[in-house]
Amino acid sequence: MTDSVEIVLDAHAELGEGALWHAQTQRLYWVDILQGIVHVYDPATNTDRAIAVGQAVGTVVPRRSGGLMLAVKQGFASLDLETEALTIVATPDDHKPTNRFNDGKCDPSGRFWAGTMDLGNPTARHAGTLYCLDAQHRLTPRLTQLGIPNGIVWTADKKTMYYMDTLAYAMAGYDYDDATGEVSNRRVLFTLPPEEGYPDGMCIDRDGMLWLAVMGSSRVFQWDPEQGKLLRSIKLPTRQIASCAFGGPNLDELYITSGTIALDAATLAAEPLAGALFKVRPGVQGVEAFEYAG
């Protein structure tokens, strides 16, 4: 099966990441991490609003009380969409000046999970921590000694959390307690050979299958996590594929972000769509993203 790839925005993002569809507003949120830009894409008008937040921004989630929550270089922050004011609410890694936040999402109870990595040494395997911010802005470290914290999702029954540390090349499953946010019983569900690229952002569909963007591969993979089986591969016209999210009125459109990062002039000339936002219709439906409860 060949998937038809649509170019949504020729955005030339340096590191387009954090794709997330907000069903309530019918908008796609995504970020250009190193440029410090939060994007709000409206497919109804085919317009993209770019908000500069003044520092690296790893991911974005909608906030139930209005506006957005971000994981930025300094920590967790709120963003007022009317004034574009950024307010830092927690700074867990301020004792590690070269760390920044990377990918994250909200869990079924509305806690905001995001992990840190060493920006000064991106290959450092034990510098990061996965934090959980609850609605009262209480912060809990959930996983430590991480390399590049990336894709994170939860199953429909709220009993399992899937999580990817890019530098481990391994998809991990955890028992998840929705009442407390605690995770336990880590097990490796499948591994990605390093020659395939760097596993990055991901989302989950209604059948519980994972869709994993792989940096350096030009592809998004669909995996059966419990069987450890690769089901499908979607080919994109550029190699630095970073995140994906189901969106659209029926949650049957897969939005895919990309970047120009680490591409030399010759590669950029050969891949003019590097950094674009893409869309495909893979024939399956996703699930609604959770909002931050605070």
PEBELHU-V478440 format. One record per pair of residues at least 6 apart in sequence whose C-alpha atoms are under 7 Angstrom apart, sorted by the first residue. I is the first residue (numbers start at 0). J is the second residue. D is the distance in Angstrom with one decimal. If there is no record, write none. Layout:
{{I	J	D} {I	J	D}}
//
This chain:
{{2	233	6.5} {2	279	6.6} {2	281	6.7} {3	279	6.1} {4	277	6.6} {4	278	5.9} {4	279	5.1} {5	277	5.6} {5	278	5.0} {5	279	6.2} {6	276	6.3} {6	277	4.7} {6	278	6.5} {7	276	5.4} {7	277	5.2} {7	278	6.4} {8	275	5.6} {8	276	5.0} {9	272	6.5} {9	275	4.4} {9	276	6.5} {10	274	5.8} {10	275	4.8} {10	276	6.6} {11	258	7.0} {11	259	6.8} {11	273	6.2} {11	274	4.0} {11	275	5.6} {12	31	5.9} {12	258	5.2} {12	259	6.4} {12	274	4.2} {12	275	6.6} {13	31	6.3} {13	33	6.9} {13	258	4.8} {13	259	4.8} {13	260	5.3} {13	274	6.1} {14	31	5.1} {14	32	5.6} {14	33	6.5} {14	257	6.5} {14	258	4.3} {14	259	6.5} {14	260	6.0} {15	30	5.6} {15	31	4.5} {15	32	6.6} {15	241	6.6} {15	256	5.2} {15	257	5.1} {15	258	5.3} {15	274	6.5} {16	29	5.9} {16	30	5.3} {16	31	6.1} {16	32	6.7} {16	241	5.6} {16	242	5.4} {16	256	5.9} {17	29	5.0} {17	30	5.8} {17	57	6.9} {17	58	4.7} {17	59	6.3} {17	102	6.3} {17	242	6.1} {18	27	6.9} {18	28	5.8} {18	29	4.4} {18	242	5.9} {18	243	5.7} {18	244	5.5} {18	256	6.9} {19	27	5.7} {19	28	5.2} {19	29	6.4} {19	244	5.5} {20	26	5.9} {20	27	4.4} {20	28	6.2} {20	244	6.5} {20	245	6.6} {20	246	5.2} {20	288	6.7} {21	27	6.2} {21	61	6.9} {21	288	6.5} {22	287	6.4} {25	247	6.9} {26	39	6.5} {26	40	5.7} {26	41	5.1} {27	39	5.8} {27	40	5.0} {27	41	6.7} {28	38	5.7} {28	39	4.8} {28	40	6.4} {28	59	6.8} {29	37	6.1} {29	38	5.2} {29	39	6.7} {29	59	6.6} {30	36	5.6} {30	37	4.5} {30	38	5.6} {30	56	6.8} {30	58	6.4} {31	37	6.6} {32	55	5.2} {32	56	4.8} {32	57	5.3} {33	55	5.0} {34	55	6.4} {35	51	5.8} {35	52	5.6} {35	53	5.8} {35	54	4.9} {35	55	4.3} {35	56	5.2} {36	49	6.2} {36	50	5.4} {36	51	4.5} {36	52	6.1} {36	56	6.9} {37	49	5.8} {37	50	5.0} {37	51	6.4} {38	47	6.4} {38	48	5.5} {38	49	4.6} {38	50	6.3} {39	47	5.5} {39	48	5.0} {39	49	6.6} {40	46	5.8} {40	47	4.3} {40	48	6.3} {41	47	6.3} {52	85	6.8} {54	71	6.7} {54	72	6.1} {55	71	5.6} {55	72	5.2} {56	69	6.9} {56	70	5.9} {56	71	4.1} {56	72	6.2} {57	70	5.5} {57	71	5.7} {57	100	5.4} {57	101	4.0} {57	102	5.4} {58	69	5.8} {58	70	5.5} {58	101	6.4} {58	102	5.3} {58	103	6.0} {59	67	6.8} {59	68	5.8} {59	69	4.6} {59	70	6.7} {60	67	5.8} {60	68	5.3} {60	69	6.5} {60	104	6.5} {60	290	6.5} {60	291	6.9} {61	67	4.6} {61	68	6.2} {61	290	5.1} {61	291	6.2} {62	68	6.1} {62	290	5.3} {62	291	4.6} {62	292	6.6} {62	293	6.9} {63	290	5.6} {63	291	5.7} {63	292	5.5} {63	293	6.7} {64	293	6.6} {66	78	5.9} {66	79	5.0} {66	80	5.4} {67	77	5.8} {67	78	5.1} {67	79	6.7} {68	76	5.7} {68	77	4.4} {68	78	6.0} {69	75	5.8} {69	76	5.1} {69	77	6.0} {70	76	6.3} {70	100	5.6} {70	113	6.7} {71	99	6.8} {71	100	5.6} {72	99	4.4} {72	100	5.6} {73	90	5.9} {73	93	6.8} {73	99	6.9} {74	87	6.7} {74	89	5.6} {74	90	4.4} {74	91	6.4} {74	100	6.8} {75	87	5.9} {75	88	5.7} {75	89	5.2} {75	90	6.6} {76	85	6.5} {76	86	5.3} {76	87	4.1} {76	88	5.2} {77	85	5.8} {77	86	5.2} {77	87	6.5} {78	84	5.7} {78	85	4.7} {78	86	6.5} {79	85	6.7} {88	136	6.9} {92	98	6.8} {97	117	5.6} {97	118	5.6} {97	119	5.4} {98	115	6.2} {98	116	5.3} {98	117	4.3} {98	118	5.4} {99	115	5.4} {99	116	5.7} {99	117	6.4} {99	118	6.1} {100	113	6.8} {100	114	5.6} {100	115	4.2} {100	116	6.3} {101	113	6.6} {101	114	5.7} {101	115	5.7} {101	116	6.8} {101	148	6.5} {101	149	6.9} {102	113	5.7} {102	114	6.3} {102	148	6.4} {102	149	5.0} {102	150	6.5} {103	112	5.3} {103	113	4.0} {103	114	6.6} {103	149	6.9} {103	150	6.9} {103	151	6.4} {104	111	5.8} {104	112	5.5} {104	113	6.6} {104	151	6.7} {105	111	4.3} {105	112	5.8} {105	289	5.5} {105	290	6.2} {105	291	6.0} {106	153	6.8} {106	289	6.3} {107	157	7.0} {107	289	6.0} {108	177	6.6} {109	289	6.3} {109	290	5.6} {109	291	4.5} {109	292	4.5} {110	131	6.4} {110	132	5.6} {110	133	4.6} {110	134	6.3} {110	291	5.9} {110	292	6.5} {111	131	5.6} {111	132	5.0} {111	133	6.5} {111	291	6.1} {112	129	6.9} {112	130	5.6} {112	131	4.4} {112	132	6.3} {113	129	5.6} {113	130	5.5} {113	131	6.7} {114	127	6.6} {114	128	5.4} {114	129	4.0} {114	130	5.8} {114	148	5.2} {115	127	4.7} {115	128	5.4} {115	129	6.5} {115	148	6.5} {116	126	5.9} {116	127	4.5} {116	146	6.2} {116	147	5.4} {116	148	6.9} {117	123	6.6} {117	126	5.9} {117	127	6.8} {122	146	7.0} {123	146	5.8} {124	145	5.8} {124	146	3.9} {124	166	6.6} {125	144	3.9} {125	145	4.6} {125	146	5.2} {126	144	5.8} {126	145	5.9} {126	146	6.1} {127	143	6.3} {127	144	5.6} {127	145	4.4} {127	146	5.6} {127	147	6.9} {128	140	6.6} {128	142	5.7} {128	143	4.4} {128	144	6.3} {128	145	5.8} {129	140	5.9} {129	141	5.6} {129	142	5.0} {129	143	6.3} {129	148	7.0} {130	138	6.7} {130	139	5.6} {130	140	4.4} {130	141	5.6} {131	138	5.7} {131	139	5.1} {131	140	6.2} {131	141	6.7} {132	138	4.7} {132	139	6.6} {134	292	5.2} {134	293	4.0} {135	293	6.4} {145	164	6.7} {146	164	6.3} {146	165	6.9} {146	166	5.6} {147	164	5.4} {147	165	5.3} {147	166	6.1} {148	163	6.5} {148	164	4.8} {148	165	6.5} {149	163	5.3} {149	164	5.7} {149	165	6.4} {149	199	5.6} {149	200	5.7} {150	162	5.8} {150	163	5.4} {150	199	6.1} {150	200	4.2} {150	201	4.7} {151	161	5.6} {151	162	4.6} {151	163	6.6} {151	201	6.9} {152	160	5.8} {152	161	5.4} {152	162	6.8} {152	202	6.4} {152	203	6.7} {153	159	5.8} {153	160	4.5} {153	161	6.2} {154	160	6.6} {154	207	6.5} {157	175	6.9} {157	177	6.2} {158	174	5.9} {158	175	4.9} {158	176	6.4} {159	172	6.6} {159	173	5.6} {159	174	4.9} {159	175	4.9} {160	172	5.8} {160	173	5.2} {160	174	6.5} {160	175	5.8} {161	170	6.9} {161	171	5.8} {161	172	4.7} {161	173	6.4} {162	170	6.0} {162	171	5.3} {162	172	6.5} {163	169	6.3} {163	170	5.0} {163	171	6.2} {165	197	6.0} {165	198	5.3} {165	199	6.2} {168	190	5.5} {168	191	5.3} {168	193	6.9} {168	198	6.5} {169	187	6.3} {169	189	5.9} {169	190	4.3} {169	191	6.4} {170	187	5.8} {170	188	5.6} {170	189	5.5} {170	190	6.1} {171	185	6.4} {171	186	5.5} {171	187	4.5} {171	188	5.7} {172	185	5.7} {172	186	5.4} {172	187	6.4} {172	188	6.5} {173	182	5.8} {173	183	5.5} {173	184	5.5} {173	185	4.8} {173	186	6.7} {174	182	5.5} {174	183	5.2} {174	184	5.8} {175	181	6.0} {175	182	4.7} {175	183	6.8} {176	182	6.5} {188	224	6.0} {188	225	6.3} {188	227	5.6} {189	227	5.0} {195	216	6.2} {196	213	5.8} {196	214	5.6} {196	215	5.0} {196	216	5.3} {197	213	5.3} {197	214	4.8} {197	215	6.5} {198	211	6.8} {198	212	6.2} {198	213	4.5} {198	214	6.2} {199	211	6.7} {199	212	5.4} {199	213	5.4} {199	214	6.3} {199	241	5.6} {199	242	6.4} {200	211	6.1} {200	212	5.5} {200	241	5.8} {200	242	4.2} {200	243	6.5} {201	209	6.8} {201	210	5.3} {201	211	4.4} {201	212	6.0} {201	242	5.9} {201	243	5.7} {202	209	5.9} {202	210	5.3} {202	211	6.9} {202	243	6.4} {202	244	5.7} {203	209	4.6} {203	210	6.0} {203	285	6.2} {204	284	5.8} {204	285	3.9} {204	286	5.9} {205	284	5.9} {205	285	5.2} {205	286	5.8} {208	221	6.7} {208	222	5.8} {208	223	5.1} {208	224	6.5} {209	221	5.6} {209	222	5.1} {209	223	6.4} {209	224	6.7} {210	219	6.5} {210	220	5.6} {210	221	4.5} {210	222	6.4} {211	219	5.4} {211	220	5.1} {211	221	6.4} {212	218	6.4} {212	219	4.4} {212	220	6.5} {212	240	5.8} {212	241	5.4} {212	242	5.2} {212	243	6.4} {213	219	6.1} {213	240	5.7} {213	241	6.3} {214	238	6.6} {214	239	4.7} {214	240	4.7} {214	241	5.6} {215	238	4.8} {215	239	4.8} {215	240	6.7} {216	238	5.1} {216	239	6.8} {217	234	5.8} {217	235	5.0} {217	236	6.6} {217	237	5.3} {217	238	3.7} {217	239	6.2} {217	240	5.8} {218	232	6.4} {218	233	5.4} {218	234	4.7} {218	235	5.7} {218	240	6.6} {219	232	5.8} {219	233	5.1} {219	234	6.9} {220	231	5.7} {220	232	4.5} {220	233	6.4} {221	229	6.2} {221	230	5.4} {221	231	5.0} {221	232	6.3} {222	228	5.7} {222	229	4.6} {222	230	5.4} {223	229	6.4} {223	230	6.7} {236	270	6.9} {236	272	6.8} {237	270	5.6} {237	272	6.4} {237	273	5.4} {239	257	5.4} {239	258	5.4} {239	259	6.8} {240	256	6.1} {240	257	4.4} {240	258	6.7} {241	256	5.7} {241	257	5.2} {242	255	5.7} {242	256	5.3} {243	253	6.5} {243	254	5.4} {243	255	4.3} {243	256	6.3} {244	253	5.6} {244	254	5.3} {244	255	6.7} {245	251	6.2} {245	252	5.4} {245	253	4.4} {245	254	6.1} {245	285	5.1} {246	252	5.1} {246	253	6.2} {246	254	6.8} {250	284	5.3} {250	285	5.3} {250	286	6.8} {251	280	6.2} {251	282	6.7} {251	283	5.8} {251	284	4.4} {251	285	6.3} {252	278	6.5} {252	279	5.9} {252	280	4.8} {253	278	5.4} {253	279	5.2} {253	280	6.1} {254	277	5.7} {254	278	4.5} {254	279	6.7} {255	276	5.8} {255	277	5.0} {255	278	6.0} {256	275	6.5} {256	276	4.8} {256	277	6.4} {257	273	6.4} {257	274	4.6} {257	275	5.8} {257	276	6.5} {258	273	5.6} {258	274	3.8} {259	273	5.3} {259	274	5.2} {267	273	6.8}}
//
